[in-house]
């Protein structure tokens, strides 16, 4: 059984390889520093039966963000104040041996769940992500993310879409 955990010392960061060196380096060298400084939180997917150091099957990082509502599409921006807050999905990666098995979707759904926890406590208009390329953009769009008019590789998933998606999950 897989489990999402907050990145900690019991996880094997050095053994993780998703095929993208910047993502590998973030997990190995930066993620825990960001957590200690309050910049972001990184969550990992592990097999809960694994012994420490637990191999990481995938991870995602979240941080609070603020944007100008004018950067959103007009239907979204119309009823919002000038400055709005949300949550940024800073990074999402799956270990090479587990790619194309639905782990990315599992991580994204978990990130959406974490967003709702934040939303229920502090509010926010949705989840933002910077796609690294057109392939990543298409991946996020299949889950309802909408490209921002100002930058097609920056995408937005409104809170209502997240609520609807998670309400239909068992």
C-alpha positions as CSV (number, residue, x, y, z in Angstrom):
1,X,0.0,0.0,0.0
2,X,1.3,3.4,-0.9
3,X,1.3,6.3,1.5
4,X,2.0,10.1,1.2
5,X,4.3,11.4,3.9
6,X,6.0,14.7,4.6
7,X,9.6,14.4,3.5
8,X,11.8,13.5,6.5
9,X,15.1,11.8,7.4
10,X,13.6,8.4,7.1
11,X,13.3,8.8,3.3
12,X,16.0,7.8,0.7
13,X,16.5,11.0,-1.2
14,X,19.9,9.9,-2.6
15,X,18.3,6.9,-4.3
16,X,15.7,8.9,-6.2
17,X,16.0,9.4,-9.9
18,X,13.1,10.6,-12.1
19,X,15.3,11.3,-15.2
20,X,15.4,15.1,-14.6
21,X,18.5,16.3,-12.9
22,X,16.9,19.6,-11.7
23,X,14.1,17.7,-10.0
24,X,16.5,15.1,-8.6
25,X,18.7,17.8,-7.2
26,X,15.8,19.7,-5.7
27,X,14.8,16.6,-3.7
28,X,18.4,15.7,-2.7
29,X,19.7,19.1,-1.9
30,X,17.0,21.7,-1.5
31,X,13.6,20.3,-0.3
32,X,14.6,19.8,3.3
33,X,16.3,23.2,3.5
34,X,13.1,24.8,2.1
35,X,11.0,23.0,4.7
36,X,13.3,24.2,7.5
37,X,13.1,27.8,6.3
38,X,9.3,27.7,5.7
39,X,9.6,28.2,2.0
40,X,7.8,25.0,0.9
41,X,6.8,21.6,2.0
42,X,7.7,18.4,0.1
43,X,5.5,15.3,0.2
44,X,6.7,11.9,-0.9
45,X,5.0,8.7,-1.9
46,X,6.4,5.6,-0.4
47,X,5.4,2.0,0.1
48,X,4.3,2.0,3.8
49,X,5.7,-1.5,4.3
50,X,9.2,-0.3,3.3
51,X,11.9,0.0,6.0
52,X,14.0,3.2,6.5
53,X,15.5,4.6,4.5
54,X,12.3,4.3,2.5
55,X,12.6,4.5,-1.3
56,X,10.8,7.5,-2.7
57,X,8.4,6.5,-5.6
58,X,7.5,10.2,-6.3
59,X,7.2,13.6,-4.7
60,X,5.5,17.0,-5.0
61,X,6.3,20.3,-3.3
62,X,3.8,23.0,-2.3
63,X,4.1,26.6,-1.3
64,X,1.8,29.6,-0.8
65,X,1.7,32.1,-3.6
66,X,0.1,35.4,-4.5
67,X,-0.7,36.7,-7.9
68,X,-2.5,39.7,-9.5
69,X,-6.0,38.6,-10.4
70,X,-5.6,40.3,-13.8
71,X,-3.2,37.5,-14.8
72,X,-6.2,35.1,-14.7
73,X,-8.7,34.6,-17.5
74,X,-11.4,37.3,-17.4
75,X,-14.2,34.9,-16.2
76,X,-12.0,34.0,-13.2
77,X,-10.6,37.4,-12.5
78,X,-13.9,39.4,-12.7
79,X,-15.1,38.9,-9.1
80,X,-11.7,38.9,-7.4
81,X,-9.7,41.5,-5.6
82,X,-6.5,42.8,-7.3
83,X,-4.2,40.5,-5.3
84,X,-5.2,36.9,-4.6
85,X,-3.6,33.9,-2.9
86,X,-3.4,30.3,-3.8
87,X,-1.0,27.3,-3.6
88,X,1.8,26.6,-6.1
89,X,2.6,23.0,-7.0
90,X,6.3,23.8,-7.3
91,X,7.5,20.4,-8.4
92,X,6.1,16.9,-9.1
93,X,8.2,14.0,-10.1
94,X,8.0,10.2,-10.3
95,X,10.9,7.8,-10.0
96,X,11.9,6.3,-13.4
97,X,10.9,2.7,-12.5
98,X,7.4,3.9,-11.5
99,X,6.6,6.2,-14.4
100,X,3.5,5.5,-16.6
101,X,1.8,3.6,-13.8
102,X,-0.5,6.3,-12.4
103,X,1.8,7.5,-9.7
104,X,1.7,11.1,-11.2
105,X,-2.0,11.1,-10.9
106,X,-1.8,9.8,-7.4
107,X,0.6,12.6,-6.5
108,X,-1.6,15.3,-8.2
109,X,-4.7,14.1,-6.4
110,X,-2.8,14.2,-3.1
111,X,-1.6,17.7,-3.9
112,X,-5.2,18.7,-4.5
113,X,-6.2,17.2,-1.2
114,X,-3.4,19.2,0.6
115,X,-4.7,22.3,-1.2
116,X,-8.1,21.8,0.2
117,X,-6.7,21.4,3.7
118,X,-5.0,24.8,3.3
119,X,-8.2,26.3,1.6
120,X,-10.3,25.2,4.6
121,X,-8.0,26.9,7.0
122,X,-6.8,30.0,5.2
123,X,-8.6,30.3,1.8
124,X,-7.1,30.6,-1.6
125,X,-8.5,30.6,-5.2
126,X,-6.8,27.4,-6.5
127,X,-3.7,25.5,-7.4
128,X,-1.1,26.9,-9.7
129,X,1.7,25.1,-11.6
130,X,4.5,26.1,-14.0
131,X,4.7,23.4,-16.6
132,X,8.2,22.8,-17.8
133,X,7.2,22.2,-21.4
134,X,4.3,21.6,-23.7
135,X,4.1,17.9,-22.7
136,X,3.8,18.8,-19.1
137,X,1.2,21.4,-20.0
138,X,-0.9,18.8,-21.8
139,X,-0.6,16.5,-18.8
140,X,-1.9,19.1,-16.4
141,X,-4.7,20.2,-18.8
142,X,-6.2,16.7,-18.7
143,X,-6.9,17.3,-15.0
144,X,-8.7,20.6,-15.7
145,X,-5.8,23.0,-15.3
146,X,-6.3,26.2,-17.4
147,X,-3.4,28.1,-19.0
148,X,-3.1,31.7,-17.8
149,X,-3.4,34.2,-20.7
150,X,-0.1,35.9,-19.7
151,X,1.9,32.7,-19.9
152,X,0.6,29.4,-21.4
153,X,3.0,27.3,-19.3
154,X,1.6,28.7,-16.1
155,X,-1.6,26.9,-15.3
156,X,-4.4,27.3,-12.8
157,X,-6.9,24.8,-11.3
158,X,-9.8,26.7,-9.6
159,X,-10.9,25.7,-6.1
160,X,-14.3,24.6,-7.3
161,X,-12.8,22.2,-9.9
162,X,-10.7,20.7,-7.1
163,X,-13.7,20.4,-4.8
164,X,-15.8,18.7,-7.5
165,X,-13.0,16.3,-8.5
166,X,-12.3,15.2,-4.9
167,X,-16.0,15.0,-4.0
168,X,-16.5,12.3,-6.7
169,X,-13.5,10.2,-5.5
170,X,-14.2,7.2,-3.2
